[in-house]
Amino acid sequence: MEPLLAKMKEYLQMDTEITFAEFKDYYHEVMDYLQKNYNVMGKEELFAAKFIVDIVSRNGKARAARKGPESKKYKKMAEKCSFWNDAINFRLQKEGLTQQEIDSGVAKVEEEAAGAGASDDSGGN
């Protein structure tokens, strides 16, 4: 999961948008990792995975809305990421975490990702 998270941190620091091919390749890496490792992932890995699939899903939805030649593909990728986001959330709840604990764990990953790049002056402590 670390290489995927490191790549996401790199993407979040970029000023330009990645190509469809790179987006698709990253998406497939994430999906392959989840399919192979989901059942043995610990909480921290699940938080990171939830962070990643949420971002890929939101970006896929935004790109699909542009109605370009790959919009249907982006929409499918966004839907699959949304499914994984829900599955991870469900599993964490099943393991005894509250939604607040899940959100807090994902927020910690997000803060670490933001801390790796440009400063974020959104308040917080």
N, C-alpha and C positions, 0 to 999 in steps of 0.2 A: 504493500500500500504506500510505502514511503516514496518510491519513485513517482507514482501517480500524483501524490500530494505535492511533491516538489515541482512537478510539471505544471500543476494547476496554479501554484504560487507564481511560477514564471509567467503563465498566461495572464494572471491578474495584474501583473506589473507592466504588461505591454500597453503601448499607446495605439497600436494598430490591431485590426481584427485578423485572426488566423484564417487560412483558406478552408474551403469545404473539405478538401482532402486531409488536411491536418486535423480538423475538427472530427472528421469521421474516424481517422486512425486512433485518436485519443479516446473517443467514445468506445471503439471496439476493444481497446486495451482495458478500459474500465469494466466493460461488460464481461470480458473474458476473465478478468481477475475475480469479479464477484461470482461468476458461475463456478469457478474452480475452488474458491476459498470461503465463500459466504458462511458455510456451516461451522468453520473453525475460527472465524474472526472474533476477536475480543472486543470489548466495549470501545476502547480507544480507536481501533481500526474501523469499527462501525460508525463512530462519530465522523471520522475522516471521510469514509465512503459516503455518508449521508450529505456531508458538506459538498463533496465533488458532484454527486449525481444531481443535487439541487441546482448547482450552478450550470451544469451541462444542460439540464432540463430547461431552465429559464432562458439560457442562450439559444437553445434549439427552438423554443417557442418564439422568441423574438425574431430569429432569422426566418422561420417559417412564415411569419406574418408579412414578410417583404414580398412574397409571391414571386420568387425567382425560380430558376430551373430546378433547384434542389429543395424547394420548400416542402414538398411531401416527405422527402427523406429526413429533413430536419424535424418535421412534425413527428415522425415515427421514432426518431431518436429521443426526442423530448418525452414522448409518451412512455417509452421503456425506462427512461431515467426516473420519471415520476413514479412508475410502478416500483422500482427498486427503492426509491425514497420511502414510499409507504411500507414496503416490506421490512426495511431496516427499522423504521419507527415501530412497527408492530412487534418485531422481534425484541427490541429493547424494552418495550412495555411488558411483553411476556416474561422477560427476565427480571422484572420487578422495578424498572425505572419509571418515574413519573414523567409526564410530558415536559415539565419544567426542568427536570434533570437532563433529559435528552437535549432540549433546546440549549441548556447551559453547556453541555459537552460539545455540541456543534459550534456554539458561539466561541468557545475556547479555541477550537481549531481555526475558526475564522479570524480570531484576533491574532493567532500565531501567523497565519497567512498574510494578514495585513501588516504585521510587524516586520515581515521579511522584505516588504517593499516600501512604497511611498508612505509617508506619515499620514495618519488618519486623524484629523482633528474633529471627530464627531462627539467629543465629550468623554464620557466614561471615566473610570478611575484607573 
